[in-house]
Amino acid sequence: MTSFLNQPLSQPRYVPQTAWMRHGPFAMWLVKKARPRRIVELGTHYGYSYFAFCQAVQEGGITADCFAVDTWTGDEHSSFYGEDVYETVERENRKYHAFSTLLRKTFAQALDDIEDGSVDLLHVDGRHYYDDVKTDFETWKPKLSKRAVVLFHDTMVTERGFGVHKYWAEISKHHPSLNFLHEHGLGVLFWGENCTDTLSDILALISTQTGADAFCTIFETSGDLMASLHNLATSPDQDNTEHKNIIRMAQQAERQNTTTQHKLEQLQQKLIIARNKPLRMLKHKILYRILKTMSKYDKIFGTKAVDRFKKSAEKRNPHRREMDSVDINSMSLAYSDVISAWQNERSLNKSIISKVKSILSDGPLISVVVPVYNPEIPHLIEMIESVRAQSYENWELCIADDCSNDLVKNTLSDYCKNDVRIKVLFRDTNGHISNATNSAISLCKGEYISFLDHDDILDIDALLETAVIIRRNPEIKFIYTDEDKISDSGDRIDPHFKPDWNLDLLYSHNYIKHFCTFNADLIKKLGGLSVGKEGAQDYDLILRASEIISPKEIHHIPKVLYHWRASKNSTANNSEAKSYAKRAGQDALKEHLSRLYKSEIHVEQAAAAFTYKVLWPIDTCPLVSIIIPTRDNLSLTRLAVESLLGITSYENYEVIIIDNGSIEPETLKWFDEIQAKYKNIYIKRDDRSFNYSALNNAAVNQTSGEYVLLLNNDIEIIAPDWLSEMVSLAVRPGNGCVGAKLYYPDGQIQHAGVVVGIGGVAGHVHCHFDGRHPGYFGRLTMRQNFTAVTAACLLVKRSIYDQVGGLNEADLAVAFNDIDFCLKVHEAGYKNVWTPFAEMIHHESASRGYDDTPEKRARFAGEVAYMKDRWNTARYFDPAYNPNLTRDHGNFSFSEPRWAVPILE
């Protein structure tokens, strides 16, 4: 047969009675690819799958121990059978007696025969009821290694009371996985944290839906081909026509397989190209910055040359993708399920909503403001009807028509005549959106003003949810919600689950957008919308409002209460539809910062549409004390220090290397050499038992810098202006910790901010995303506030470090001390910031290793317990995240759908 990803696709020689036949090629390929050291099968029966594993071990020259566990008496699933089955299996096993053992025991009895942490491949194929498969896996979990892959058969069978499909749905959420749909279903769970040692290319491929589908097709067609050939070989009495049909089917399957392999290998090649090696990434970015700089000097190089520089720079732009080209589109089908679940919950809670409506019968009047200019009539009607349908009744709809056509005017006039709550002002001249909106505001009598576009739709409870917040918190001046889009076909897509108030993200782009409600007095104080900021008038309004209200007066409702029309001329669907809006947003932000800081602060348009980069000034260049704890591992430490010295453009820093008991002569010699060569490098010996918190606290006390930077010894600097970027953020009043963008050596994201609550305590978001991926709604390309960042590279003002007591050396010697520290800084009222413009490679845990001893595991368990108790992480709501997003991991996928009911007493 053909080959795939450098491993042969072959077929088992031993083919007894089986419901597993078409999984044979995958079973053998997986063994040859993963090269497991120990294979265990729970439930062997006639042994088709087990001997496929054994055959692959033998053919691949793999050193492995294989164990088949079964009583060989049968059960109600496979029926009860006699001794002949075991005799058949035992006879076949003689071919592999050197490494294969038949354990004629129950699964529980066989546990004593297998060491903990030793099984690289586990096949669970016993009784298929939910409780049985769950018990089988849970009891054998301790036996799994850090490279373990687990197979579950019958994941597609839903009849006869089988429950593998149910358990698979639960467990596959938490690990990379793949589910073959053919031959009753086969779930592949990449359990071990070190699966990437041998399967990184496969994990990369199946991380995309296209790759996963193609991967499954490869082995489904291979299985079909094998089954066809087997039928041909075992059916000599069939007539010649049927023989030809079988051969034709086999040839068709082979052609399809070859085509699919070619497509998949192309996809794999694209992934490899996308993950440029770090050096290539660095060269790419340096060339981009040089060209971008040269493009500003037309007087020197001439107009034509500058144009070429601009075009060439854009081709090399490392963040060239649009911010909204996020994989969220691939989740649209899943989103329909989320919407259905929300609708079910809301239907069940109608009585509570009615009670809330009754309580709010005297609630504030909310004026819904809509500027109108020539929308499509059906869309205009949908917008108006969505307001009329509101469950909250104390509203008015204030519309200003900006010289639309007669059909639009007649439609508005009819609504105005038939509903006294609808007010319409017909403007004499077209004044664009800001003037039109201000005209609509002039009609308002409400205590609060909400903004709605002329072709968008409000959720039926949008105003009710807003009124609830106002009743609970009368001091609130500004409220915003989550949103999604409506496609041309009428489907709801692209839900944007936003963070709570996030000033640095707002300075990167208008993440708030819709649905916004302001206190009417605040709107009057601001003078309405700014004329001249058309296209970014809402962004400008939010920025100006933030100047005179506090974050405590801003509230985010984490529910999708607004549906944005993604028409071809809307910025929801086409960032080039209103190109003037980009400049307007840049001007709005620049003017806001000038008012706030009483000086001019430059703002650049960033790579993605409608995103910006503030060039924060550093008036003085404060001394930064960079602390690097290490113990031997000279190659790593040397790389960290030499990349820092050789690349960093910021000049005023000192490096304090904390030598935590190095003994290797080469390391000690290098310490002497580097300290003698550079006046700003100091070696401090600290021989205490490894305690990351204590080492850093002691080092901070020996530094003189105004700012402290904690840096791992397994960091490799790749961006020259990394420290300038971090310092420019740290010196801003109100900022606390500043974190960097860290890559794994293969170019994937290692750190892009930490969310408290993910994984039980805290977890990195966007981890393992491709380094060029824009992230969830562009968040990998923009500065933003996070509750926590990793201390693998963390900058903070020395006075803040001292104020919160530094790192917790008593309770958090190794893990979570940085998260705890950031939480203390956050609790003290400072904003922690993450930036994508300070880039480096993190060779994670290469120096310290993993928590793989009983002592280390016990210590880690204690640190987990401390964090859960001290910060209540199980219930912690991280303002940088959204409750509609999963807390199982940080990939911004949906959480279990839940629509919280608004409750008022």
C-alpha positions in Angstrom: 0.0 0.0 0.0 1.0 3.7 -0.1 2.9 5.7 2.4 1.8 8.6 4.6 3.9 11.1 6.5 7.0 8.9 6.0 5.3 5.8 7.6 4.0 2.9 5.6 0.3 2.1 5.4 0.1 -1.6 5.6 -2.5 -4.2 6.5 -2.8 -6.9 9.2 -2.0 -10.4 8.1 -4.2 -12.0 10.8 -7.9 -11.3 10.1 -10.3 -13.3 12.3 -13.9 -12.4 12.9 -13.9 -8.7 13.9 -15.8 -5.4 14.0 -12.5 -3.6 13.9 -11.2 -4.5 10.4 -11.2 -1.1 8.7 -9.2 0.4 11.6 -6.3 -2.0 10.9 -4.2 0.3 8.7 -4.5 3.1 11.3 -3.6 0.8 14.2 -0.4 -0.4 12.5 0.5 3.1 11.3 0.0 4.6 14.8 2.4 2.0 16.3 5.1 2.6 13.7 4.7 6.4 14.1 4.5 6.7 17.9 6.9 3.8 18.6 5.3 3.0 22.0 7.5 1.2 24.6 4.5 -0.6 26.1 1.1 -1.4 24.6 -1.8 -2.7 26.6 -5.2 -3.8 25.2 -8.2 -4.2 27.5 -10.5 -6.6 25.8 -8.9 -8.7 23.1 -11.4 -11.4 22.0 -10.2 -12.9 18.7 -7.2 -10.5 18.8 -7.5 -8.7 15.5 -6.5 -5.2 16.8 -4.0 -6.6 19.3 -2.1 -8.6 16.7 -2.2 -5.6 14.3 -0.2 -3.8 17.1 2.1 -6.7 17.5 2.7 -7.0 13.7 3.5 -3.3 13.5 6.0 -3.7 16.4 7.7 -6.5 14.6 7.8 -4.8 11.2 8.9 -1.5 12.6 11.8 -3.0 14.6 10.3 -1.4 17.7 11.5 -2.4 21.2 8.2 -2.8 23.0 6.3 -4.9 25.5 2.7 -5.9 24.5 0.0 -7.1 26.9 -3.4 -8.5 25.9 -5.9 -8.5 28.9 -9.0 -10.6 28.6 -10.7 -13.5 30.4 -11.6 -15.0 27.1 -15.0 -16.1 28.3 -17.0 -13.4 26.6 -19.9 -11.3 27.8 -23.3 -10.0 26.7 -21.6 -7.6 24.2 -19.5 -10.1 22.3 -21.5 -13.2 23.5 -20.2 -15.9 25.6 -17.8 -18.4 23.9 -15.8 -21.5 24.5 -12.1 -22.3 25.0 -11.5 -22.4 21.2 -11.2 -18.6 21.0 -8.4 -18.4 23.5 -6.6 -21.3 21.8 -6.8 -19.4 18.5 -5.4 -16.3 20.1 -2.7 -18.3 22.0 -1.6 -19.9 18.7 -1.3 -16.6 16.9 0.6 -15.1 19.9 3.4 -17.6 19.4 4.6 -15.5 16.5 5.3 -12.6 18.9 6.2 -14.5 22.1 9.5 -12.5 22.5 7.5 -9.4 23.4 3.8 -10.3 23.7 2.1 -11.6 26.9 -1.5 -12.8 27.2 -2.9 -11.8 30.7 -5.9 -14.1 31.2 -7.4 -11.9 33.9 -10.0 -9.3 34.6 -8.9 -5.7 33.9 -8.7 -5.0 37.6 -6.6 -8.1 38.3 -4.1 -7.2 35.6 -3.4 -3.8 37.2 -0.7 -5.4 39.4 1.1 -6.7 36.3 1.8 -3.3 34.8 3.9 -0.5 36.3 2.5 3.0 36.8 3.4 5.5 34.2 4.6 2.9 31.7 1.9 2.5 29.1 2.4 4.5 25.9 -0.6 3.0 24.0 -3.8 1.8 25.7 -6.7 0.3 23.8 -10.0 0.3 25.8 -12.4 -2.2 24.3 -14.2 -4.0 27.1 -17.8 -3.8 28.1 -19.3 -0.8 26.4 -21.8 0.6 28.9 -21.0 4.1 30.1 -20.1 3.2 33.7 -18.0 0.3 32.5 -15.8 2.2 30.0 -15.5 5.0 32.5 -14.3 2.6 35.2 -11.9 0.8 32.9 -10.2 4.0 31.9 -10.2 5.7 35.3 -8.6 2.7 36.9 -6.0 2.4 34.2 -5.2 6.1 34.1 -2.3 5.8 36.5 -0.6 3.3 34.2 -0.4 5.9 31.4 2.9 7.5 30.5 3.5 11.1 29.5 3.5 9.9 25.8 0.3 8.0 26.1 -2.3 7.6 23.3 -5.6 6.0 24.3 -8.0 4.3 21.8 -11.7 3.9 22.5 -13.8 1.6 20.3 -17.5 2.0 19.5 -17.6 5.8 19.9 -20.4 6.1 17.2 -22.7 3.4 18.6 -25.7 4.8 20.4 -28.1 1.9 20.5 -28.2 -1.2 22.8 -27.5 1.0 25.8 -23.8 1.5 24.8 -22.3 4.5 26.4 -18.8 4.9 24.9 -20.1 7.8 22.8 -21.2 9.6 25.9 -18.0 9.1 27.8 -16.0 10.0 24.7 -17.9 13.3 24.4 -16.9 14.1 28.0 -13.2 13.2 28.0 -12.3 14.3 24.5 -13.0 18.0 25.4 -9.9 18.1 27.6 -7.2 16.7 25.4 -6.3 16.8 21.7 -8.4 14.1 20.1 -9.7 12.6 16.8 -12.8 10.5 16.2 -13.0 8.1 13.3 -16.6 7.7 12.3 -16.3 4.5 10.3 -16.5 0.9 11.7 -18.6 1.9 14.8 -16.2 4.7 15.6 -12.7 4.8 17.1 -11.7 7.7 19.4 -8.1 8.6 19.6 -7.1 10.5 22.7 -3.7 12.1 22.8 -3.4 11.9 26.6 0.2 12.4 27.4 1.6 15.9 27.8 4.7 14.7 25.8 2.7 13.4 22.8 4.5 16.0 20.7 7.7 14.1 21.1 6.7 11.8 18.2 3.3 13.1 17.0 3.8 16.9 16.7 3.0 16.9 13.0 -0.2 14.9 13.5 -1.3 17.2 16.3 -0.7 20.2 14.1 -2.7 18.7 11.2 -5.7 17.7 13.3 -5.8 21.1 15.0 -7.6 22.4 11.9 -10.9 20.9 10.7 -9.6 20.6 7.1 -6.6 18.6 8.4 -8.7 16.4 10.7 -11.2 15.6 7.9 -8.4 14.7 5.5 -6.6 12.6 8.1 -9.7 10.6 8.8 -10.4 10.2 5.1 -6.9 8.7 4.6 -7.5 5.9 7.0 -11.2 5.3 6.2 -10.4 4.7 2.5 -7.4 2.6 3.5 -9.7 0.5 5.6 -12.2 0.2 2.8 -9.4 -0.9 0.5 -8.2 -3.5 2.9 -11.7 -4.8 3.5 -12.3 -5.1 -0.3 -9.0 -6.9 -0.9 -9.8 -9.3 2.1 -13.2 -10.1 0.6 -11.7 -10.8 -2.7 -9.1 -13.1 -1.2 -11.5 -15.0 0.9 -14.3 -15.4 -1.6 -13.0 -17.6 -4.5 -16.4 -18.8 -5.4 -17.7 -15.4 -6.4 -18.4 -14.9 -10.2 -16.0 -13.0 -12.4 -18.3 -9.9 -12.5 -18.3 -9.5 -8.7 -14.5 -10.0 -8.6 -14.2 -7.2 -11.1 -16.5 -5.0 -9.1 -14.5 -5.6 -5.9 -11.2 -4.8 -7.8 -12.8 -1.6 -9.2 -13.9 -0.5 -5.8 -10.5 -1.2 -4.4 -8.8 0.8 -7.2 -11.2 3.7 -6.6 -10.5 3.7 -2.9 -6.8 3.7 -3.6 -7.1 6.6 -6.0 -9.2 8.6 -3.5 -6.7 7.8 -0.8 -3.7 9.0 -2.9 -5.5 12.2 -3.7 -6.4 12.8 -0.1 -2.8 12.1 1.0 -1.6 14.6 -1.5 -3.9 17.3 -0.2 -3.0 16.5 3.4 0.7 16.6 2.7 0.2 20.0 1.0 -1.6 21.2 4.2 1.2 19.8 6.3 3.7 21.7 4.2 1.8 24.9 4.7 1.8 24.4 8.4 5.6 23.8 8.3 6.1 27.0 6.3 3.9 28.9 8.6 5.9 27.9 11.6 9.1 29.5 10.5 12.1 28.8 12.7 12.8 31.5 15.2 15.9 32.8 13.3 13.8 33.1 10.2 11.1 34.8 12.1 13.6 37.3 13.5 15.1 38.1 10.0 11.5 38.5 8.7 10.6 41.0 11.3 13.9 42.9 11.1 13.5 43.3 7.3 9.9 44.4 7.7 10.9 47.1 10.2 13.8 48.3 8.0 11.5 48.6 5.0 8.8 50.3 7.0 11.3 52.9 8.3 12.8 53.5 4.9 9.3 54.1 3.5 9.0 57.3 5.6 11.9 59.0 3.9 10.6 60.0 0.5 12.9 63.1 0.4 15.9 60.9 0.5 14.9 57.9 -1.6 12.2 59.5 -3.9 8.5 58.8 -4.2 8.8 55.7 -6.4 11.3 54.0 -4.2 9.3 54.7 -1.1 6.2 53.2 -2.7 8.2 50.1 -3.4 9.4 50.0 0.2 5.8 50.2 1.4 4.6 47.4 -0.8 7.6 45.2 0.1 7.1 45.9 3.8 3.4 45.0 3.5 4.3 41.6 1.9 6.6 40.9 4.9 4.2 42.1 7.5 4.3 39.4 10.2 0.8 40.3 11.3 -0.7 40.6 7.8 -3.9 38.6 8.5 -7.1 40.6 9.2 -7.9 40.6 12.9 -11.3 39.0 12.3 -9.9 36.1 10.2 -10.0 34.0 13.3 -11.0 30.4 13.3 -14.2 31.4 15.0 -15.9 31.0 11.6 -15.3 27.3 11.8 -17.3 27.3 15.0 -20.5 28.7 13.3 -22.2 25.3 13.3 -21.4 24.8 17.0 -22.7 28.3 17.7 -26.1 27.3 16.4 -26.2 24.6 19.1 -25.2 27.2 21.7 -28.0 29.5 20.5 -30.5 26.6 20.7 -29.4 25.8 24.3 -29.8 29.5 25.2 -33.3 29.6 23.8 -34.2 26.5 25.8 -33.0 28.0 29.0 -34.8 31.2 28.4 -38.0 29.4 27.6 -37.8 27.6 30.9 -37.3 30.9 32.8 -40.1 32.9 31.3 -41.8 33.3 34.6 -38.7 34.8 36.2 -38.5 37.3 33.3 -42.1 38.2 33.8 -41.4 38.9 37.5 -38.4 41.1 36.6 -40.6 43.0 34.1 -43.1 43.6 36.8 -40.5 44.9 39.2 -39.1 47.2 36.5 -42.5 48.6 35.5 -41.3 52.0 36.9 -37.8 51.6 35.5 -35.9 54.3 33.7 -36.9 55.5 30.2 -34.3 54.3 27.7 -34.0 56.2 24.5 -32.9 54.1 21.6 -31.1 56.3 19.0 -30.9 55.3 15.4 -29.4 57.4 12.5 -30.9 56.2 9.2 -29.7 56.5 5.7 -31.0 54.4 2.8 -31.0 50.9 4.5 -32.7 48.0 2.7 -36.3 48.2 3.7 -36.6 44.6 5.1 -33.5 45.3 7.3 -35.0 48.6 8.5 -38.2 46.9 9.4 -36.4 44.2 11.2 -34.5 46.8 13.2 -37.7 48.7 14.2 -39.6 45.5 15.1 -36.7 44.3 17.3 -37.2 47.4 19.4 -41.0 47.1 19.5 -40.7 43.5 20.6 -38.5 44.4 23.7 -39.6 42.7 26.9 -38.8 45.9 28.7 -41.5 48.4 27.9 -40.3 51.8 29.1 -38.4 52.8 25.9 -38.7 55.3 23.1 -37.2 54.9 19.6 -35.6 58.2 18.4 -34.8 58.1 14.6 -33.1 60.8 12.5 -33.3 60.2 8.8 -30.3 61.7 6.9 -32.1 62.4 3.6 -33.0 58.9 2.6 -35.1 57.9 -0.4 -38.9 58.2 -0.4 -39.4 54.5 0.3 -37.4 54.8 3.5 -39.1 58.0 4.5 -42.6 56.6 4.0 -41.7 53.5 6.0 -40.5 55.6 8.9 -43.6 57.9 8.7 -46.0 54.9 8.8 -44.2 53.6 12.0 -44.3 57.0 13.6 -48.1 57.3 13.0 -48.8 53.9 14.4 -46.6 53.8 17.5 -46.3 56.9 19.7 -43.1 55.6 21.2 -41.4 56.1 17.8 -40.1 59.6 17.0 -38.7 60.5 13.7 -36.8 63.6 12.6 -36.3 64.1 8.9 -33.1 66.1 8.2 -33.1 68.6 5.3 -29.5 67.9 4.3 -27.3 64.9 4.5 -24.8 65.4 7.3 -23.3 61.9 7.7 -23.6 59.7 10.7 -22.4 62.0 13.5 -24.8 64.8 12.6 -27.6 62.4 12.1 -27.1 60.7 15.4 -26.9 64.0 17.2 -30.2 65.0 15.6 -31.7 61.8 16.9 -30.3 62.5 20.4 -32.1 65.9 20.3 -35.4 63.9 20.4 -34.4 61.9 23.5 -36.3 62.3 26.8 -34.8 59.2 28.4 -32.5 59.0 31.4 -30.3 56.6 29.4 -29.5 56.6 25.7 -28.7 53.4 23.7 -27.2 53.3 20.2 -28.5 51.1 17.4 -27.6 51.0 13.7 -30.3 51.2 11.1 -30.1 47.6 9.8 -29.0 45.7 13.0 -31.2 43.8 15.5 -31.6 43.9 19.3 -32.2 40.8 21.3 -35.7 40.8 22.8 -34.2 41.2 26.3 -31.5 43.7 25.5 -33.2 46.7 27.2 -34.4 44.5 30.1 -30.9 43.3 30.8 -29.7 46.9 30.6 -32.5 48.1 33.0 -31.6 45.4 35.5 -28.0 46.6 35.7 -29.2 50.2 36.1 -31.5 49.2 38.9 -28.8 47.2 40.7 -26.1 49.9 40.2 -27.6 53.4 39.7 -24.0 54.8 39.6 -23.3 53.0 36.3 -22.8 55.5 33.5 -21.9 53.2 30.6 -23.0 49.6 29.7 -21.9 47.4 26.8 -22.7 43.8 25.8 -21.5 40.9 23.7 -22.6 40.7 20.1 -22.7 38.5 17.0 -23.3 39.0 13.3 -26.1 38.2 10.9 -25.0 36.8 7.6 -26.7 37.5 4.2 -28.5 34.2 4.6 -29.9 35.3 8.0 -27.7 33.0 10.1 -26.2 34.2 13.4 -22.4 33.9 13.2 -19.1 35.1 14.7 -20.1 35.7 18.3 -17.7 38.1 20.0 -17.5 37.3 23.7 -15.7 40.4 25.1 -13.7 41.0 28.2 -14.8 43.4 30.9 -13.4 47.0 30.8 -9.9 46.6 29.2 -8.3 49.9 28.6 -5.2 48.7 26.8 -7.2 46.6 24.5 -9.4 49.6 23.8 -6.3 51.6 23.0 -5.5 48.8 20.4 -8.9 48.8 18.8 -12.6 49.4 19.6 -13.4 45.9 21.0 -16.6 47.3 22.5 -18.5 48.3 19.4 -22.2 47.3 20.2 -24.5 47.4 22.2 -23.8 50.5 24.2 -25.9 52.5 26.6 -24.9 55.7 28.2 -26.3 57.9 31.0 -28.1 60.7 29.2 -26.4 63.4 31.3 -23.0 62.0 30.3 -23.9 62.2 26.6 -25.0 65.9 27.2 -21.8 66.6 29.0 -19.8 65.1 26.1 -21.7 67.1 23.6 -23.0 64.1 21.7 -20.9 62.6 18.8 -18.0 64.4 17.3 -18.4 65.7 13.8 -15.3 64.7 11.8 -14.9 61.3 13.4 -17.3 59.6 11.1 -16.6 55.9 10.9 -15.1 55.9 14.3 -17.7 58.1 16.0 -18.6 55.4 18.6 -14.9 54.7 19.3 -14.4 58.4 19.9 -17.4 58.7 22.2 -16.2 55.8 24.3 -12.7 57.2 24.6 -14.1 60.7 25.6 -16.4 59.1 28.1 -13.5 57.2 29.7 -11.9 60.5 30.5 -14.6 61.7 32.8 -16.0 58.5 34.4 -14.2 55.8 36.4 -13.9 52.1 35.5 -16.4 51.4 38.4 -19.0 53.3 36.4 -18.6 51.0 33.4 -20.4 47.6 33.2 -20.2 44.8 30.7 -23.1 42.3 30.3 -21.5 39.1 29.0 -24.5 38.1 26.8 -25.0 38.4 23.1 -27.7 41.1 23.0 -26.9 42.7 19.7 -26.9 41.2 16.1 -24.7 43.2 13.7 -25.7 43.0 10.0 -22.7 41.6 8.0 -23.7 43.1 4.7 -21.2 43.5 1.9 -20.9 47.2 2.6 -20.6 46.9 6.3 -17.4 46.9 8.3 -18.8 43.8 10.0 -18.0 41.9 6.8 -15.5 44.1 4.9 -12.9 46.1 6.6 -12.3 48.1 3.4 -15.9 49.2 3.1 -15.2 52.4 5.1 -11.5 53.0 4.7 -11.9 56.5 6.0 -12.9 55.0 9.4 -9.4 53.8 10.0 -7.9 57.3 9.9 -10.8 58.6 12.0 -10.1 56.0 14.7 -6.4 56.8 14.7 -7.2 60.5 15.1 -9.7 59.8 17.9 -7.2 57.8 19.9 -4.4 60.3 19.4 -6.6 63.3 20.5 -7.8 61.3 23.5 -4.3 60.6 24.7 -3.2 64.2 24.1 -6.0 65.4 26.3 -5.3 62.8 29.0 -1.5 63.2 29.1 -1.3 66.9 28.2 1.2 66.2 25.5 1.3 64.7 22.0 1.5 60.9 21.9 2.0 59.3 18.5 -0.4 56.6 17.3 0.3 54.3 14.4 -2.2 52.2 12.4 -1.3 48.6 13.2 -1.3 45.7 10.7 -4.9 44.5 11.1 -7.8 46.7 10.0 -9.0 49.2 12.6 -6.2 48.4 15.1 -3.7 50.9 16.5 -0.3 50.9 18.2 0.4 53.7 20.7 4.0 54.8 20.7 4.3 55.3 24.5 7.2 57.7 25.3 9.9 57.0 27.8 10.9 60.4 29.2 13.8 59.0 31.2 15.4 55.6 30.7 15.2 54.1 34.2 17.6 51.4 35.3 16.1 47.9 34.9 17.5 45.1 37.1 17.2 41.8 35.1 17.2 38.8 37.4 18.0 35.3 36.0 18.1 32.4 38.4 20.1 29.4 37.1 21.9 26.2 38.0 24.4 24.9 35.5 22.6 24.2 32.1 25.3 26.5 30.6 24.0 26.2 27.0 20.6 27.6 28.0 21.9 30.3 30.3 24.5 31.4 27.8 21.8 31.6 25.0 19.6 33.7 27.3 22.4 36.1 28.4 24.1 36.4 25.0 20.9 37.0 23.1 20.0 39.7 25.7 23.3 41.4 25.3 23.6 41.0 21.6 20.0 42.1 20.6 18.6 44.4 23.2 18.4 48.1 22.1 17.5 49.5 25.5 20.7 50.4 27.2 20.1 51.1 30.9 20.0 47.7 32.5 21.9 45.4 34.7 21.9 41.6 34.8 21.9 39.7 38.1 22.5 36.0 37.5 21.5 34.0 40.6 23.7 30.9 40.7 21.7 28.4 42.6 24.4 25.8 43.3 26.1 25.3 39.9 29.0 22.7 40.1 30.0 22.2 36.5 33.5 23.7 35.8 32.4 25.1 32.4 29.5 26.9 34.0 31.7 28.4 36.8 34.3 29.4 34.2 31.8 31.1 32.1 30.4 33.0 35.1 33.9 34.4 35.7 34.4 35.4 32.1 31.1 37.1 31.6 31.3 39.0 34.8 34.8 40.2 33.9 33.8 41.2 30.4 30.6 43.2 31.2 30.4 45.8 33.9 26.6 45.5 34.1 26.6 41.7 34.8 26.8 40.4 38.4 26.9 36.8 39.6 25.3 36.2 43.0 25.7 32.8 44.6 22.7 31.4 46.5 23.0 27.7 47.4 19.6 27.3 49.1 17.3 24.5 48.0 15.5 25.5 44.8 12.8 28.0 45.7 12.1 30.3 42.8 10.2 32.8 45.0 13.0 33.0 47.6 15.8 33.3 45.0 14.1 36.2 43.3 13.1 38.0 46.5 16.7 37.8 47.7 18.0 39.0 44.4 15.6 42.0 44.3 17.0 43.1 47.7 20.4 43.3 46.1 19.5 45.4 43.1 19.5 49.1 42.5 17.1 49.3 39.6 13.9 51.3 39.7 12.3 48.5 37.7 12.8 44.7 38.2 12.6 42.2 35.4 12.2 38.5 36.3 13.6 36.4 33.4 14.0 32.6 33.1 17.3 31.2 32.1 15.6 29.3 29.2 14.5 32.5 27.4 16.0 33.5 24.0 15.5 37.2 23.0 14.5 37.7 19.3 13.2 41.3 19.2 15.7 44.2 19.7 13.1 46.6 21.2 11.5 44.1 23.6 12.8 45.9 26.7 12.0 49.4 25.4 8.5 48.2 24.7 8.0 46.7 28.2 9.5 49.8 30.0 7.3 52.1 28.0 4.3 50.3 29.4 5.6 49.9 32.9 6.3 53.6 33.4 2.7 54.5 32.7 0.9 55.6 35.9 -1.5 52.8 37.1 0.3 50.0 35.4 1.7 47.0 37.3 3.2 43.9 35.8 4.1 43.8 32.1 4.3 40.5 30.3 5.8 39.4 26.9 4.8 37.3 23.9 6.7 34.0 24.2 7.0 31.3 21.5 7.9 27.7 21.7 11.0 26.8 19.7 8.8 25.6 16.8 7.1 29.0 16.6 3.9 28.2 18.4 2.6 30.5 21.1 3.7 29.6 24.6 2.5 32.7 26.5 0.1 35.4 25.5 -1.4 36.2 28.8 -2.8 34.1 31.7 -6.5 33.8 32.7 -7.3 32.9 36.3 -9.7 29.9 36.6 -8.6 28.0 33.4 -7.7 24.5 34.2 -8.7 24.9 37.9 -6.1 27.5 38.9 -4.8 29.5 35.9 -3.9 28.8 32.3 -2.2 30.5 29.3 -4.6 31.6 26.5 -3.8 31.0 22.9 -1.2 28.4 23.9 0.0 26.3 20.9 -1.6 28.7 18.4 0.6 29.3 15.4 2.9 32.2 16.0 1.4 34.1 13.1 -2.2 33.5 14.1 -4.1 36.8 14.9 -5.8 35.1 17.8 -9.4 35.4 19.0 -10.7 38.6 17.3 -7.1 39.7 16.8 -6.0 39.5 20.4 -2.7 37.9 19.7 -1.7 41.1 17.8 -2.7 43.7 20.4 -1.7 45.0 23.8 -4.3 44.3 26.5 -4.8 44.0 30.2 -4.6 40.5 31.7 -5.1 39.6 35.4 -1.8 37.7 35.2 1.3 37.2 33.0 4.1 34.7 33.4 7.3 35.5 35.3 9.3 33.8 32.6 9.5 37.4 31.5 7.9 39.9 33.8 8.7 43.6 34.4 7.4 45.6 37.3 8.3 48.7 39.2 10.5 48.0 42.2 8.2 49.9 44.6 5.2 47.8 43.5 7.2 44.6 44.0 7.9 45.7 47.6 4.4 47.0 48.2 2.8 43.6 47.6 5.5 41.7 49.4 7.2 40.2 46.4 6.8 36.5 45.5 5.3 34.1 48.1 8.3 32.0 49.1 6.5 30.3 52.0 3.5 28.7 50.1 4.6 28.9 46.4 8.2 27.9 46.1 8.0 26.8 42.4 4.5 27.0 40.8 2.0 29.8 40.6 4.1 32.3 42.4 3.9 34.6 39.4 0.1 34.2 39.2 -0.2 34.9 42.9 2.1 37.9 42.5 0.1 39.4 39.6 -3.2 38.8 41.5 -1.7 40.8 44.5 -0.7 43.6 42.1 -4.2 43.5 40.5 -5.8 43.6 44.0 -3.7 46.6 44.9 -5.4 48.5 42.1 -2.8 48.3 39.3 -3.4 47.1 35.7 -1.3 44.3 34.4 -0.5 44.5 30.7 0.6 42.0 28.1 2.2 43.1 24.8 2.8 41.2 21.6 5.6 43.6 20.7 8.1 42.1 23.2 8.9 38.8 21.6 11.1 35.9 22.7 11.5 32.1 22.6 10.8 30.1 25.7 12.5 26.7 25.9 10.0 25.9 28.7 11.1 23.8 31.6 14.3 22.8 29.8 16.3 23.7 32.9 14.2 22.7 35.8 12.5 19.7 34.4 9.0 18.3 35.2 7.2 17.5 38.4 7.8 13.8 38.0 8.8 12.6 41.5 6.5 11.9 44.5 8.1 14.9 46.4 7.6 17.3 43.5 4.0 16.1 42.9 3.2 16.6 46.6 4.7 20.0 46.5 2.8 20.9 43.4 -0.5 19.6 44.9 0.1 21.8 47.9 0.6 24.9 45.7 -2.6 24.1 43.7 -4.5 23.8 47.0 -3.0 27.2 48.2 -4.1 29.0 45.1 -7.6 27.5 45.1 -8.0 28.5 48.8 -6.3 31.9 48.7 -7.9 33.2 45.4 -11.0 30.9 45.1 -9.9 30.2 41.6 -12.8 27.7 41.0 -15.2 30.7 41.2 -12.9 33.5 40.1 -14.3 35.5 37.3 -11.4 36.9 35.3 -12.3 40.3 33.8 -9.9 39.6 30.9 -12.0 36.6 29.8 -15.7 35.9 29.3 -18.0 33.3 31.1 -19.2 32.1 27.7 -15.7 30.8 26.9 -14.4 27.5 28.2 -12.4 27.3 31.4 -11.1 23.9 30.4 -8.4 25.4 28.3 -7.4 28.8 26.8 -8.4 28.4 23.1 -11.4 30.7 23.3 -13.9 27.9 22.4 -17.4 27.9 23.8 -18.2 26.9 27.4 -21.2 24.9 28.3 -24.1 27.1 27.1 -25.7 29.0 30.0 -28.0 32.0 29.9 -28.0 33.6 33.4 -31.4 34.8 34.4 -31.5 38.5 35.4 -32.8 38.5 39.0 -34.1 41.5 41.0 -35.6 41.3 44.5 
